[in-house]
């Protein structure tokens, strides 16, 4: 399938690297995500998908979990990915070219759709087949609302990614809206759960797009997957 096995490295300042290494990773991530990021394609069917090229990072999660807000925060742009107050508005797979070195892929949210069950089923099948068959897909960021933890749709997605051998990493969103003790408990529970999943990356990334929390660390994590990254 061309998918890479999940790396079992520590965090940015963990046992696997020094503070200097962590600083270099953060700076590389900052510089990469400061590059031009442009929309290149939108697809609702497999036939409409762009040809594989750059390494790809996809963003998945339930509707209204904050995917578009996170993509905008990572790239420092307010309107790169459309943010909607209405669940299910992202109706296609959207591709963005980041500096000619990494592709960001914004997937339709799951669990709800304004467009009706027939179209929702079509998107779901297209997304499933994209995730399973995309050789250039290096990682899926699975976004989970820190206030609620994983729901049945999230867990079924984890299982599907395990079965497809697609490396995925949990990104907790909206951590500014949860208390620190609750966040710590949720994170510990998720770490125990992810340890049972074969394709899950062990490092959970807590973020808040609104407050900018965790954005630099996530940039560094994803930048390591880019073309010619010294940290890949």
N, C-alpha and C positions, 0 to 999 in steps of 0.2 A: 504493500500500500504506500510505501514511501514515508510513513509516519515515524517520527523519532520517539524512542522510549523516553518516559519522563525522567528528567534528571533529579537525583536525590541530593542536591546540594543544599547547604545551609542558606540562611538569609544573607542580606548584603554584608552584614558585619558578623556573620556567624563563623563557625569553626573553619569553614572552607576558604576564608579570605581575610586579609588584613583591613584596617581602616583605610589605608591608602588605596587598596583594591576597590573597596566600596565607594570611595570618593571618585575614582576613575570611572566606575560603572555609572554612577549618578550623572557625572559630567557627560559621558558618552550618550546616555539616554536623553539628557537635556538638549544636547546639540542635535541629535537625530530628530526629536519631536518638534524642534524649532524650524525644521525644514518645511518647504512647501508641501502641503497635503491637499491633494485634489481628488475630486470625485471622478472615477473612471468608468464605472458601469453599474447598472442596476438590472437584476434578473429575477423573474418570477418563475422561470422554467429552466431545466437543465440545459436545453438547447441555447438559451440566451446567456449562459455563463461565459465570461471572458476566458480566453485561453490561459492555462497556468503559466505563471512567469515568476514573479517575485515570491519569496517566502511570505506566507500569509498567517495572520493572527485574526481569529474570528471572535466576535463578542456575542454570547448567547445568554438568554435568561427569560424569565416570564415577562409578560407585558407590563410596562411601567416600573420595571426594576431599576431603570436608570441607565440603560445602555447608551442612548444617544448623548446624555449628559456626560457620561464618562469619556466617550470618544472625543467630545468637544473639549473637556478638561485636559485630556492627555495631549491634544494638539494645540491647546491654547487658543481655540477658536470657538466663538459663541454659536455659530450657525453652520458648522461643517455637517453635522448630522442633525436632522430635524428633531426637535424636542416637542412632544405632544402631551397634553394633559389627558388625552383620550386613549385608553389602552387599545392596542391592535392597529395603530395607524401606520407603523412601518410594515409595508406590505410586500417588500421585495428584499433580496440580498443585495446590499449596497457595498461597492468596492471603492477603496480610496488608496491612492499611491502616495506613500510617505517618502519624499526625497529620493525616489527611485531605488530605495533599498529595502522597503518593507511594505506589504499591502495590509491594510486594515479592512476587515470585513464585518459589516453591521448586519446581523441576522434578524429576521422578523421575530418578535416576541411570541412566546408560546403561552397557552393557557387561556387565551381570550382572543377573539377577533370580531371587529365590527363588520367585516365583510360577509359574514355568514359561514356556516359549517362547511359548505362545499369548497369555497376558496381557502378556508383555513386548512382543510385537509390537503389541498393541493400544495400550499406553502409548506406544510409539515413534511410531506413526502419529498418535495424538492430539497428542503433543508437537510433531511435525513440522508438523502442520496449524495448531496454535496459533501457532507461531513465524512461519509464513508468512503468516497471515491476521489477526494482531492489530494493528489500527491504532494502539492506544494503547501498544504496546510500544516504548519508547524505546531500550532497550539490553539486551543479554544479557551477563552476566558469565560468561565461560567459564573455569571453574576447572580448573587443571592442577597436579598434584603436582610441586613444585619438585625433588623427588628423582629423578623419572623422566622429566620432560618429556612432550611430547604423544605419545599412542599412536594407533593407527589409528582408534579410535573418535573421539578428539578431532579428528583431521584430517578425517574424513568430516563431522563436525559443522561445522567451519569452512567446508568446501566448500558444505554445505547452506545455511548462513547467508549466504554470499556469493551463492548463487543466489537466495535469497529477499530479498536486499537488506536484511537485518536487521543493524544496527550491533551489533558485539560487541567486548568488551574482555577480554583475558586477565588473569586473576587467579591468580598463583602462590600455592599454599597450602603450609603446613608448612615454611616457609623456616627455621624454627628447627632443623629436622632435617637441614639440609644445610650444608656448609662454604661460607664466603664466596667462595672462588675458583671452586668448582663452580657456585654460584648465578650468579656473574657470567658464566661461560661459557654457562650455560643461557639466561640472559636475552638475551645477545647473539645466540645462535643463533635464539632465538624472534623477536627483532626483525627479523632478516633474513628469516625465514620469513613473518612477518605482513605484511611490506612487499609480498608477492606476492598478498595477499588483499584484494579490493576493499572488503569491508565491515568489515575489522578496524580498530579504534581503535589508533593507534600506541603509546599509553602503556600499558605493562605494569605491573600493580600487584602488588608482592610483599607477601605477608601471612603472619602466623601468628596464627590465632585463639587458640591456647593462650597465646602470649606477648603478644598484643595488638599485634604489630608490623604497621604499615601500615594499621591499622584506621581511624585518624583521617583519613589521606589518602584512603582509599577512601570513607569517609563524605562527605568534601568533594566528591569526584568525582561521586558519585551524587546528592548533594543538589542539584547544579546542574541536574538534570533535573526537579526537583519543581515543582509548581504555584507560580507567583509567585516563583520563585527569581531573585535579582538577578544570577545568574551564568550563566543559561541562554543 
